[in-house]
Amino acid sequence: MKKVFFIFLTFALTLPFVIAQTLSDAIRMTENEQFESANKVFENLVIAEPTNGNYFYYYGENYFKNDLFDKAKEKYQKGIEVNPNNAINYVGLGKIQQAQGNRTDADANFFKAKTISQSKSAPVLMELADVYINSDIKKITDAITLLNQASVLEPKNPEIYTLIGDAYLEQNDGNMAIANYEKALNIDKKFTKAILREGKLYSRAKNYNLALDYYNKAIAIDSTFAPAFRERAELRFRAGQADRAAADYQKYLKLNDNISARIRYASFKFVSKDYKTAVEEMNAIQQKDTSDVNIYRLLGYSLYETGDYANGVINMNKFFIKANAVGKKLLASDYEYLGKNQMKLGKDSLGTISLLKAIQMDSTKTDLYSDIASGCLKQKNYPCAIMYYDKKIATSKDKIGGANDYLGLGRAYYFSKEKEYVKADSAFAQLIRLQPNLPHGYLWRARCNTPFDVDSKKGLANPYYERYIEKVGTEIEKNKKDLVEAYEYLGYYNMVKKDYTKAKECWSKLKEIDPANAKAKKALADPLLK
C-alpha cells in the first residue's frame, strides 16, 4: 500500500511538469515573452519527438521573437532536415533570409512553403501572412488574401482574425482593424492577444484612456499575461505617470524575470531617458549572461547618453562584431550611436563615415548632418562644415534649418580661407530670425560687418553690438570676453562720431566689467571725456 501511495504521490508531483510539455503551452510562453522558459519546454518536445517539424518551427519562432536570428535559423533548418515535407519551416527560413537582405532565396522559400502545403494549411498561410505584415518588405494585400484562405480552413480560429486586424492596421484602416479584432473576440471572448491589439491601436491613435481600458481588460482576464503589463507601463510613461509605469514594469519582471525581460526593462529605461539605470541593468545582466547581442547595443546607446564615450565605442564595436556573426539585422541608429560616440572622442573621420552610413540607411536622419558639420568645424575643415550644414538646412522639413545650423554655417564662412563675411552675415541673420533673443547672432553680425568699416566711420557694427549688450542683460560674467569686445568697439566708434557722452558711458561700462582694461583706462584719461 505504501508503495502504491508513493507511486501515486510521485505521479501527482510530476503531473504539472508533464502537462506543461505541450506545444500550445510552449507557444503561450513565447507569446508571454518568457523566452528562456519556453526554450526548456521546446527542448523537451524535440527530444520526445525529434522528427516533428512543427516543434522545430515554433522553437525557432521563440528565438526569432527574441531577436536571436542565428539560433532561429538553426531550428528552422533542423525542422527542414528532419521533415522536408513540413512546409512551415520554409517560411521561417525565408523570414531569416529576408531579414538579412536575401530576398531572392526568401521568396523561393515562401513559394516552396505554399507549394508543399498546396495552400491548404492554415498555420502556413498565417505564418506567411505574418511575415508580409510585420517585416520591412510589406505585402499587405497578399497577407489579407492568405488570411482569408486560412479563415475558410479554420473559421473558428481567433488568431486569423487578429492577424487580419493587424494587416488593416498597417494600412491605417482602424475601422477594419477593430472589426476583425472583434471577430476574434466573438470567437473567444478571453482572447487577450486581440484585446491587447485593440489597446495598442488606440494608443497609436493617442486615445490613451481607451487604450488603458483595453490593457486593464486583458489583465483582468489573465493576470499572468505579461505583455499587457509592459504595454500599460509604456502607456503610463507617455502619460507622465512615471511611478505607475515603473510599478507595472516591476509586475512584468515578476512574471518574466529572465534575461530577455530585463533587457526589455533596460530598453524601457533608455526610452524613459533614465540612462543611468539602463546602464546599471545592462551591467548586471552581463554578470550573468553575455550571449544576447542586444546587451551591447543598448549599452553603446546608453553610455553615449551618460557621457562615457570611450566605453560607448567599445560596446558598439562589440555589438557589430556579434551582430555580424549571428546575422542580426543592423539599424541606422546603430551607426548613429557609433558615430556620435566617435565624434565625442575626436575621431571625426570615423564618426563621419558612421553617421553617413546611418543617413544612407534611414534618409529621415538628416539631423546627423549637423553632427558631421560640427565635427568638420572643430577640425577647422570649413569647406566640409559648409557642405554638411547646407545639406542639413536643405533637407530640413521646414526648409529653414535650425538655429545651431545657421550659427555653425556662419562661423564656417567667417573663418574660411576666403573670409566670406557676406555669406556669414546672411547665416547669422537667419539665426536672429529663428532666435531673436539669442545674443550670439547679434555678436557675429557685428563681427561680419566690422571688416567693411575698418575705421568705424560708418558704424556698420554699431547696431549689432548694441543689441548684443541688450540681449546679454544681467548675464555679464559668462559673456565677459565678448562684452569687452563690444564695449571697446562702441567706445571707439562714439569717439570717432564725437559723441563723447556716449563714448564715456561705454568706456566706463567697460572699466566696470574689466577694471584692468588698458584701453578703457587710456580712453577715460582723455580730456575730451572729462
C-alpha positions as CSV (number, residue, x, y, z in Angstrom):
1,M,0.0,0.0,0.0
2,K,2.8,2.4,0.9
3,K,4.4,1.6,-2.4
4,V,1.2,2.4,-4.3
5,F,0.8,5.6,-2.4
6,F,4.4,6.6,-3.2
7,I,3.9,5.9,-6.9
8,F,0.7,8.0,-6.9
9,L,2.4,10.8,-5.0
10,T,5.3,10.8,-7.4
11,F,2.9,11.0,-10.4
12,A,0.9,13.8,-8.8
13,L,4.0,15.8,-8.2
14,T,5.3,15.4,-11.7
15,L,1.9,15.8,-13.5
16,P,2.1,19.6,-13.8
17,F,5.5,19.2,-15.4
18,V,4.2,16.6,-17.9
19,I,1.2,18.7,-18.7
20,A,3.4,21.8,-19.4
21,Q,5.3,19.9,-22.1
22,T,2.8,20.6,-24.8
23,L,3.3,22.7,-27.9
24,S,0.4,25.0,-27.1
25,D,1.9,25.8,-23.7
26,A,5.3,26.5,-25.2
27,I,3.8,28.8,-27.8
28,R,1.9,30.5,-24.9
29,M,5.2,31.1,-23.1
30,T,6.7,32.7,-26.3
31,E,3.7,35.0,-26.6
32,N,4.1,35.8,-22.9
33,E,7.7,36.8,-23.7
34,Q,9.0,34.0,-21.4
35,F,11.6,33.0,-23.9
36,E,14.1,31.2,-21.7
37,S,11.3,29.2,-20.0
38,A,9.9,28.3,-23.5
39,N,13.3,27.1,-24.6
40,K,13.3,24.5,-21.9
41,V,9.9,23.2,-23.0
42,F,10.8,23.2,-26.6
43,E,14.0,21.3,-25.9
44,N,11.9,18.6,-24.1
45,L,9.5,18.5,-27.0
46,V,12.1,17.9,-29.7
47,I,13.8,15.3,-27.6
48,A,10.5,13.4,-27.2
49,E,9.6,13.8,-31.0
50,P,12.8,14.5,-32.9
51,T,11.1,14.3,-36.3
52,N,8.3,16.7,-35.5
53,G,8.9,19.7,-37.8
54,N,6.3,21.9,-36.1
55,Y,8.2,21.7,-32.8
56,F,11.4,23.0,-34.5
57,Y,9.5,25.8,-36.3
58,Y,7.9,27.2,-33.1
59,Y,11.2,26.6,-31.3
60,G,12.8,28.8,-34.0
61,E,10.0,31.3,-33.5
62,N,10.8,31.6,-29.8
63,Y,14.4,32.7,-30.8
64,F,13.2,34.9,-33.7
65,K,10.8,36.9,-31.4
66,N,13.7,37.3,-29.0
67,D,15.9,38.7,-31.9
68,L,18.2,35.7,-31.9
69,F,18.2,35.1,-35.6
70,D,21.1,32.7,-35.8
71,K,19.5,30.3,-33.3
72,A,16.2,30.7,-35.0
73,K,17.7,29.8,-38.4
74,E,19.3,26.8,-36.8
75,K,16.0,25.5,-35.6
76,Y,14.2,26.2,-38.9
77,Q,16.9,24.3,-40.8
78,K,16.7,21.4,-38.4
79,G,13.0,21.3,-38.9
80,I,13.5,21.0,-42.7
81,E,16.2,18.4,-42.2
82,V,14.1,16.1,-40.0
83,N,10.9,16.7,-42.1
84,P,11.4,18.2,-45.5
85,N,7.7,17.8,-46.3
86,N,6.6,20.0,-43.5
87,A,6.1,23.4,-45.2
88,I,6.1,25.7,-42.2
89,N,9.9,25.7,-41.6
90,Y,10.5,27.1,-45.2
91,V,8.5,30.1,-44.0
92,G,10.8,30.5,-41.1
93,L,14.0,30.1,-43.2
94,G,12.7,32.6,-45.7
95,K,11.9,35.1,-43.0
96,I,15.5,35.0,-41.8
97,Q,16.8,35.4,-45.3
98,Q,14.5,38.3,-46.0
99,A,15.6,40.0,-42.7
100,Q,19.2,39.6,-43.8
101,G,18.5,41.2,-47.2
102,N,18.5,37.9,-49.3
103,R,15.1,38.5,-51.0
104,T,15.6,36.0,-53.8
105,D,16.2,33.0,-51.6
106,A,13.5,34.2,-49.2
107,D,10.9,34.4,-51.9
108,A,11.9,31.0,-53.1
109,N,11.3,29.5,-49.7
110,F,8.0,31.3,-49.3
111,F,6.9,29.8,-52.7
112,K,8.1,26.4,-51.6
113,A,6.1,26.6,-48.4
114,K,2.9,27.4,-50.4
115,T,3.7,24.7,-52.9
116,I,4.3,21.9,-50.4
117,S,1.3,22.8,-48.3
118,Q,-0.8,23.4,-51.5
119,S,-2.2,26.4,-49.6
120,K,-4.3,24.1,-47.6
121,S,-2.5,24.5,-44.2
122,A,-3.9,27.4,-42.1
123,P,-0.8,27.6,-39.9
124,V,1.4,28.0,-43.0
125,L,-0.9,30.6,-44.5
126,M,-1.0,32.5,-41.2
127,E,2.8,32.5,-40.7
128,L,3.4,33.6,-44.2
129,A,0.9,36.4,-43.8
130,D,2.6,37.4,-40.6
131,V,5.8,37.9,-42.5
132,Y,4.1,40.1,-45.1
133,I,2.5,42.2,-42.3
134,N,5.4,42.6,-39.9
135,S,8.6,42.5,-42.0
136,D,10.2,45.6,-43.6
137,I,9.0,44.4,-47.0
138,K,5.3,44.5,-46.6
139,K,2.7,42.9,-48.8
140,I,-0.5,43.7,-47.0
141,T,-2.9,42.8,-49.9
142,D,-1.2,39.4,-50.2
143,A,-1.4,38.9,-46.5
144,I,-5.1,39.6,-46.4
145,T,-5.7,37.1,-49.3
146,L,-3.7,34.4,-47.4
147,L,-5.6,35.0,-44.2
148,N,-9.0,34.9,-45.9
149,Q,-7.9,31.5,-47.3
150,A,-6.9,30.4,-43.8
151,S,-10.2,31.5,-42.4
152,V,-12.0,29.2,-44.7
153,L,-9.9,26.3,-43.4
154,E,-10.2,27.3,-39.8
155,P,-13.2,29.6,-39.4
156,K,-13.1,29.4,-35.6
157,N,-9.5,30.4,-35.1
158,P,-9.3,33.9,-33.4
159,E,-5.6,34.2,-34.3
160,I,-6.5,34.5,-38.0
161,Y,-8.8,37.5,-37.5
162,T,-6.3,39.1,-35.1
163,L,-3.8,38.9,-37.9
164,I,-6.3,40.4,-40.4
165,G,-6.8,43.2,-38.0
166,D,-3.0,43.7,-37.9
167,A,-2.9,43.8,-41.7
168,Y,-5.6,46.5,-41.9
169,L,-3.8,48.5,-39.1
170,E,-0.7,48.5,-41.3
171,Q,-2.9,50.2,-44.0
172,N,-4.1,52.7,-41.3
173,D,-7.6,51.4,-41.6
174,G,-8.5,51.5,-38.0
175,N,-12.2,50.6,-38.5
176,M,-11.4,47.4,-40.4
177,A,-8.7,46.5,-37.8
178,I,-11.2,46.9,-34.9
179,A,-13.9,44.9,-36.8
180,N,-11.5,42.0,-37.2
181,Y,-10.2,42.1,-33.6
182,E,-13.9,42.0,-32.6
183,K,-14.4,39.0,-34.8
184,A,-11.6,37.2,-32.9
185,L,-13.2,38.1,-29.6
186,N,-16.6,36.9,-30.8
187,I,-15.0,33.5,-31.2
188,D,-13.2,33.7,-27.9
189,K,-14.1,36.5,-25.5
190,K,-11.0,35.8,-23.5
191,F,-8.5,36.0,-26.4
192,T,-6.2,38.5,-24.7
193,K,-4.0,39.0,-27.8
194,A,-6.8,40.6,-29.7
195,I,-7.7,42.8,-26.7
196,L,-4.1,43.9,-26.4
197,R,-4.1,44.7,-30.1
198,E,-7.1,47.0,-29.7
199,G,-5.4,48.7,-26.8
200,K,-2.3,49.3,-29.0
201,L,-4.4,50.6,-31.8
202,Y,-6.0,53.2,-29.5
203,S,-2.6,54.0,-28.0
204,R,-1.3,54.6,-31.5
205,A,-4.2,56.9,-32.1
206,K,-3.3,58.7,-28.9
207,N,-6.6,57.8,-27.3
208,Y,-4.8,56.8,-24.1
209,N,-7.8,56.4,-21.8
210,L,-9.4,53.9,-24.2
211,A,-6.1,52.1,-24.6
212,L,-5.8,51.8,-20.9
213,D,-9.3,50.3,-20.7
214,Y,-8.2,47.5,-23.0
215,Y,-5.0,46.8,-21.2
216,N,-6.9,46.7,-17.9
217,K,-9.4,44.3,-19.6
218,A,-6.6,42.0,-20.8
219,I,-5.1,41.9,-17.3
220,A,-8.5,41.3,-15.6
221,I,-8.9,38.2,-17.9
222,D,-5.4,36.9,-17.4
223,S,-3.2,38.4,-14.7
224,T,-0.3,36.4,-16.0
225,F,-0.3,38.0,-19.4
226,A,3.0,39.9,-19.2
227,P,2.8,41.9,-22.5
228,A,-0.3,43.7,-21.1
229,F,1.7,45.0,-18.1
230,R,4.5,46.1,-20.4
231,E,2.2,47.9,-22.7
232,R,0.4,49.5,-19.8
233,A,3.7,50.6,-18.3
234,E,4.8,52.3,-21.6
235,L,1.4,53.9,-21.9
236,R,1.6,55.3,-18.4
237,F,5.1,56.6,-19.1
238,R,3.8,58.5,-22.1
239,A,1.1,59.9,-19.9
240,G,3.7,61.2,-17.5
241,Q,2.8,58.7,-14.8
242,A,6.4,57.5,-14.2
243,D,5.8,55.9,-10.8
244,R,2.8,53.8,-12.0
245,A,4.7,52.9,-15.2
246,A,7.6,51.6,-13.0
247,A,5.2,49.6,-10.9
248,D,3.8,48.0,-14.0
249,Y,7.2,47.1,-15.3
250,Q,8.0,45.5,-11.9
251,K,4.9,43.3,-12.4
252,Y,6.1,42.5,-15.9
253,L,9.5,41.5,-14.5
254,K,7.9,39.4,-11.7
255,L,6.1,37.4,-14.4
256,N,9.2,37.3,-16.7
257,D,12.3,37.7,-14.6
258,N,14.7,36.4,-17.2
259,I,17.5,37.9,-19.3
260,S,15.2,38.9,-22.2
261,A,12.7,40.6,-19.9
262,R,15.5,42.5,-18.1
263,I,16.8,43.7,-21.5
264,R,13.3,44.9,-22.3
265,Y,13.2,46.7,-18.9
266,A,16.5,48.4,-19.6
267,S,15.2,49.4,-23.0
268,F,12.2,51.0,-21.3
269,K,14.6,52.9,-19.0
270,F,16.6,54.1,-22.1
271,V,13.4,55.3,-23.8
272,S,12.4,56.9,-20.5
273,K,15.8,58.7,-20.6
274,D,16.8,57.1,-17.3
275,Y,20.2,56.2,-18.9
276,K,22.0,55.6,-15.7
277,T,19.6,52.9,-14.7
278,A,19.7,51.4,-18.2
279,V,23.5,51.1,-17.9
280,E,23.2,49.6,-14.4
281,E,20.7,47.0,-15.7
282,M,22.9,46.0,-18.6
283,N,26.0,45.7,-16.4
284,A,24.0,43.5,-14.0
285,I,22.8,41.3,-16.9
286,Q,26.4,40.9,-18.2
287,Q,27.4,39.4,-14.8
288,K,25.0,36.5,-15.6
289,D,24.9,36.2,-19.4
290,T,26.7,37.9,-22.3
291,S,25.2,35.9,-25.1
292,D,22.5,38.4,-26.1
293,V,23.8,40.8,-28.7
294,N,21.2,43.4,-27.6
295,I,23.1,44.0,-24.4
296,Y,26.0,45.6,-26.3
297,R,23.7,47.7,-28.5
298,L,21.8,49.1,-25.5
299,L,25.0,49.7,-23.6
300,G,26.5,51.6,-26.5
301,Y,23.5,53.8,-26.8
302,S,23.1,54.4,-23.0
303,L,26.8,55.1,-22.4
304,Y,26.7,57.8,-25.0
305,E,23.8,59.5,-23.2
306,T,25.7,59.3,-19.9
307,G,28.8,60.8,-21.4
308,D,31.0,57.6,-21.3
309,Y,32.0,57.8,-24.9
310,A,35.0,55.5,-24.8
311,N,33.1,52.6,-23.4
312,G,30.3,53.6,-25.7
313,V,32.6,52.9,-28.7
314,I,33.9,49.7,-27.1
315,N,30.4,48.3,-26.7
316,M,29.1,49.4,-30.1
317,N,32.1,47.7,-31.7
318,K,31.4,44.5,-29.8
319,F,27.8,44.8,-30.9
320,F,28.8,45.0,-34.6
321,I,31.1,42.0,-34.3
322,K,28.5,39.9,-32.5
323,A,25.6,41.1,-34.8
324,N,27.5,40.2,-37.9
325,A,28.4,36.8,-36.5
326,V,24.8,35.9,-35.8
327,G,23.3,37.6,-38.8
328,K,21.4,40.2,-36.8
329,K,19.8,43.0,-38.7
330,L,21.6,46.3,-38.2
331,L,19.7,49.5,-37.7
332,A,20.5,53.1,-38.8
333,S,20.6,54.0,-35.1
334,D,23.5,51.5,-34.6
335,Y,25.7,53.5,-36.9
336,E,24.3,56.8,-35.5
337,Y,25.4,56.0,-31.9
338,L,28.7,54.6,-33.0
339,G,29.3,57.8,-35.0
340,K,28.2,60.0,-32.1
341,N,30.5,58.3,-29.7
342,Q,33.4,58.5,-32.1
343,M,32.7,62.2,-32.7
344,K,32.8,62.9,-29.0
345,L,36.2,61.2,-28.8
346,G,37.6,63.4,-31.6
347,K,37.6,60.5,-34.1
348,D,35.8,62.8,-36.6
349,S,36.8,60.9,-39.7
350,L,35.5,57.6,-38.4
351,G,32.5,59.4,-36.9
352,T,31.6,60.9,-40.3
353,I,31.7,57.6,-42.0
354,S,29.4,56.0,-39.4
355,L,26.9,58.9,-39.4
356,L,26.8,58.9,-43.3
357,K,26.1,55.2,-43.1
358,A,23.2,55.9,-40.7
359,I,21.7,58.5,-43.1
360,Q,22.2,56.1,-46.0
361,M,20.1,53.5,-44.2
362,D,17.5,56.0,-43.0
363,S,17.1,59.1,-45.1
364,T,15.0,60.8,-42.4
365,K,18.0,61.1,-40.1
366,T,19.1,64.3,-41.7
367,D,19.8,65.8,-38.3
368,L,23.0,63.9,-38.3
369,Y,24.4,66.2,-41.0
370,S,24.6,68.8,-38.1
371,D,26.9,66.4,-36.1
372,I,29.1,65.8,-39.2
373,A,29.3,69.5,-39.9
374,S,30.1,70.2,-36.2
375,G,33.0,67.7,-36.4
376,C,34.3,69.4,-39.5
377,L,34.1,72.8,-37.9
378,K,36.0,71.5,-34.9
379,Q,38.8,70.3,-37.2
380,K,38.8,73.7,-39.0
381,N,37.8,71.9,-42.2
382,Y,35.5,74.8,-43.2
383,P,34.5,73.7,-46.7
384,C,33.4,70.4,-45.2
385,A,31.4,72.1,-42.5
386,I,29.7,74.4,-45.0
387,M,28.8,71.5,-47.2
388,Y,27.1,69.5,-44.4
389,Y,25.4,72.5,-42.8
390,D,24.0,73.3,-46.3
391,K,22.8,69.7,-46.6
392,K,21.2,69.8,-43.2
393,I,19.4,73.1,-43.9
394,A,18.3,72.0,-47.4
395,T,16.8,68.8,-46.0
396,S,15.0,70.3,-43.0
397,K,11.3,69.8,-43.1
398,D,10.5,73.5,-42.9
399,K,13.4,74.2,-45.4
400,I,14.9,76.8,-43.0
401,G,17.1,74.6,-40.8
402,G,17.8,75.2,-37.2
403,A,19.4,78.0,-35.2
404,N,22.5,76.0,-34.4
405,D,22.9,75.1,-38.0
406,Y,23.0,78.7,-39.0
407,L,25.4,79.5,-36.2
408,G,27.7,76.8,-37.4
409,L,27.3,77.7,-41.0
410,G,28.0,81.4,-40.3
411,R,31.2,80.6,-38.3
412,A,32.4,78.3,-41.1
413,Y,32.0,81.1,-43.7
414,Y,33.6,83.6,-41.3
415,F,36.7,81.6,-40.6
416,S,37.1,80.1,-44.1
417,K,40.2,80.8,-46.1
418,E,38.1,83.1,-48.4
419,K,36.7,85.0,-45.4
420,E,33.2,85.0,-46.8
421,Y,31.8,87.7,-44.5
422,V,28.7,88.4,-46.6
423,K,27.6,84.8,-46.6
424,A,28.4,84.5,-42.9
425,D,26.3,87.6,-42.2
426,S,23.4,86.1,-44.1
427,A,23.6,82.9,-42.0
428,F,23.7,84.9,-38.7
429,A,20.7,87.0,-40.0
430,Q,18.8,83.7,-40.3
431,L,19.9,82.8,-36.8
432,I,18.5,86.0,-35.4
433,R,15.2,85.4,-37.3
434,L,14.9,82.0,-35.6
435,Q,16.2,83.0,-32.2
436,P,15.8,86.8,-31.8
437,N,16.6,86.6,-28.1
438,L,19.9,84.8,-28.5
439,P,22.8,87.2,-28.1
440,H,25.3,85.4,-30.3
441,G,23.5,86.2,-33.6
442,Y,24.0,89.9,-33.0
443,L,27.6,89.5,-31.9
444,W,28.5,87.6,-35.0
445,R,26.7,90.0,-37.3
446,A,28.7,92.8,-35.7
447,R,31.9,90.9,-36.4
448,C,30.9,90.2,-40.0
449,N,30.3,93.9,-40.6
450,T,33.5,95.2,-39.0
451,P,35.8,94.3,-42.0
452,F,33.7,96.5,-44.3
453,D,34.1,99.5,-41.9
454,V,37.7,99.3,-40.7
455,D,37.9,102.9,-39.5
456,S,34.4,102.6,-37.8
457,K,33.2,105.8,-39.6
458,K,30.0,104.1,-40.9
459,G,29.3,102.3,-37.7
460,L,28.1,99.2,-39.5
461,A,28.7,97.0,-36.5
462,N,27.2,99.5,-34.0
463,P,23.6,98.4,-34.0
464,Y,24.5,94.7,-33.6
465,Y,26.9,95.3,-30.7
466,E,24.2,97.4,-29.0
467,R,21.6,94.7,-29.5
468,Y,24.1,92.1,-28.3
469,I,24.6,94.0,-25.0
470,E,20.9,94.4,-24.6
471,K,20.3,90.7,-25.1
472,V,23.0,89.7,-22.7
473,G,21.3,91.7,-19.9
474,T,22.5,90.7,-16.5
475,E,24.4,87.6,-17.6
476,I,27.6,89.6,-17.6
477,E,30.2,87.2,-16.1
478,K,29.7,84.3,-18.6
479,N,29.8,86.8,-21.5
480,K,32.6,89.0,-20.2
481,K,35.1,88.4,-23.0
482,D,32.6,89.2,-25.7
483,L,31.2,92.2,-23.8
484,V,34.8,93.6,-23.6
485,E,34.9,93.3,-27.4
486,A,31.5,95.1,-27.8
487,Y,32.3,98.0,-25.4
488,E,35.7,98.5,-27.0
489,Y,34.1,98.9,-30.4
490,L,31.3,101.1,-29.1
491,G,33.6,103.3,-27.1
492,Y,35.9,103.9,-30.1
493,Y,33.0,104.3,-32.6
494,N,31.4,107.0,-30.4
495,M,34.7,108.8,-30.1
496,V,35.0,108.8,-33.9
497,K,31.4,110.1,-34.0
498,K,32.4,112.8,-31.4
499,D,29.5,111.6,-29.1
500,Y,31.7,112.0,-26.1
501,T,28.9,111.4,-23.6
502,K,28.1,108.1,-25.1
503,A,31.7,107.2,-25.5
504,K,32.4,107.9,-21.8
505,E,29.4,105.8,-20.9
506,C,30.8,102.9,-23.0
507,W,34.3,103.1,-21.7
508,S,33.1,103.4,-18.1
509,K,31.0,100.3,-18.5
510,L,34.0,98.5,-19.9
511,K,36.1,99.5,-16.9
512,E,33.3,98.3,-14.6
513,I,33.3,94.8,-16.0
514,D,37.1,94.7,-16.7
515,P,38.9,97.1,-14.2
516,A,42.3,96.2,-15.6
517,N,41.4,97.0,-19.2
518,A,44.2,99.3,-20.6
519,K,42.1,100.7,-23.4
520,A,39.4,101.8,-21.0
521,K,41.9,103.5,-18.7
522,K,43.5,105.4,-21.6
523,A,40.2,106.5,-23.1
524,L,38.8,107.7,-19.8
525,A,42.0,109.8,-19.2
526,D,41.3,111.6,-22.5
527,P,40.4,115.3,-21.7
528,L,37.5,115.1,-24.2
529,L,35.8,112.7,-21.8
530,K,36.3,114.8,-18.6
